[in-house]
Amino acid sequence: MKKKLNIEENKLNNKIEEIKKYKKIDARTIRRTGRIVQFATSVTIDFDRTIRELAREENLMICEVLERPIEAYIRERKSKFKRKQKNN
């Protein structure tokens, strides 16, 4: 009887160790981006709706949807600045 109890205890201990080692991976863990700064602003209902629809359609986070036009704006600004310097 004692041997059976030891076997059951070992099985239980193994299960406990397995559970301790298990690290739950959820969508947030998979999509971890390193973004740590909160950026809050007020927008119109239409703007909010549009951003959320774009994010859903493109399977992106809202911040990714917002980053794309900002990156394009910065490239355009640099391009205009270079042309302006070239003309002077």
C-alpha positions, -999 to +999 in steps of 0.1 A: +000+000+000+028+024+008+044+018-026+012+027-043+010+059-022+045+068-032+037+063-069+006+085-065+026+112-046+053+112-074+026+116-101+011+145-082+045+161-076+053+157-113+020+174-122+027+202-098+062+208-113+048+207-148+022+233-139+049+255-123+070+254-155+040+261-177+040+298-188+007+309-202+011+326-235-017+349-246-022+373-274-006+402-255+026+381-249+028+372-286+022+407-298+045+423-272+060+454-288+080+472-262+057+502-263+056+514-227+045+551-229+008+559-226-005+584-252-040+597-245-058+622-266-094+632-274-107+625-308-140+626-326-163+596-327-157+593-365-119+593-361-121+567-333-145+545-354-122+548-385-090+539-366-106+509-350-121+497-383-087+500-400-070+482-372-095+454-373-094+451-411-056+451-412-052+429-381-030+457-365-030+474-331-044+509-331-009+523-324+004+505-355-023+522-376-013+556-362+024+550-367+022+544-404+009+578-415+033+595-390+062+577-406+050+587-441+046+623-429+082+624-416+095+609-449+076+636-468+089+664-446+125+652-450+120+650-488+106+686-489+135+698-467+161+683-491+144+698-521+143+732-504+180+730-496+188+719-532+170+749-546+188+774-524 
